[in-house]
Amino acid sequence: MELTAVIVQLDRPFVTLQPTVIAKVHYTVTRVGGGAPLFDEMLAASGAASVSQSIFDPDPTRPANEAAMRANISIFLQELQRTLKTGGAAKGG
């Protein structure tokens, strides 16, 4: 299988001590050699950082960015597994 993941949007707060970030990523999974996508969906997830994580970081939103991306990848893996188990292709946008 071949995976393509594109970060579509990263909603980051301008200034905050406890940032929450929303990451939207479009995932496409196809068979090697082409064909119809087995999975084609945009997923959104949020991640937050505590005051202690963000206050000492030169980029205060970095910990929240990373948490949002980890959450997004986790959702992707769950959705891909569900899709492959049911034998259907997830199509979205």
RAGI-V357540 format. One record per residue. N is the residue number from 1. RES is the residue in three letters. PHI is phi in whole degrees, 0 to 359 (* if undefined). PSI is psi in whole degrees, 0 to 359 (none if undefined). Layout:
n:res:phi:psi
N:RES:PHI:PSI
N:RES:PHI:PSI
This chain:
n:res:phi:psi
1:MET:*:153
2:GLU:240:132
3:LEU:247:133
4:THR:238:130
5:ALA:230:126
6:VAL:236:125
7:ILE:286:113
8:VAL:275:320
9:GLN:204:141
10:LEU:229:98
11:ASP:277:110
12:ARG:242:140
13:PRO:290:153
14:PHE:290:303
15:VAL:216:128
16:THR:193:155
17:LEU:273:337
18:GLN:233:74
19:PRO:291:144
20:THR:238:129
21:VAL:242:142
22:ILE:247:125
23:ALA:250:127
24:LYS:246:123
25:VAL:231:134
26:HIS:262:121
27:TYR:251:137
28:THR:227:129
29:VAL:239:125
30:THR:230:163
31:ARG:287:147
32:VAL:297:131
33:GLY:101:353
34:GLY:104:200
35:GLY:101:180
36:ALA:294:144
37:PRO:298:140
38:LEU:278:334
39:PHE:210:130
40:ASP:210:93
41:GLU:207:148
42:MET:259:130
43:LEU:239:145
44:ALA:239:143
45:ALA:209:153
46:SER:246:158
47:GLY:215:146
48:ALA:234:159
49:ALA:235:146
50:SER:279:167
51:VAL:302:316
52:SER:295:330
53:GLN:286:318
54:SER:272:333
55:ILE:291:330
56:PHE:262:1
57:ASP:267:135
58:PRO:302:329
59:ASP:247:97
60:PRO:300:338
61:THR:270:352
62:ARG:305:310
63:PRO:300:323
64:ALA:289:322
65:ASN:303:311
66:GLU:296:320
67:ALA:295:320
68:ALA:295:319
69:MET:291:321
70:ARG:299:316
71:ALA:297:320
72:ASN:295:315
73:ILE:298:320
74:SER:299:315
75:ILE:297:317
76:PHE:302:312
77:LEU:298:321
78:GLN:295:315
79:GLU:292:320
80:LEU:296:316
81:GLN:299:316
82:ARG:299:315
83:THR:297:315
84:LEU:291:326
85:LYS:293:322
86:THR:277:349
87:GLY:79:3
88:GLY:259:161
89:ALA:263:132
90:ALA:275:124
91:LYS:238:133
92:GLY:205:203
93:GLY:178:none
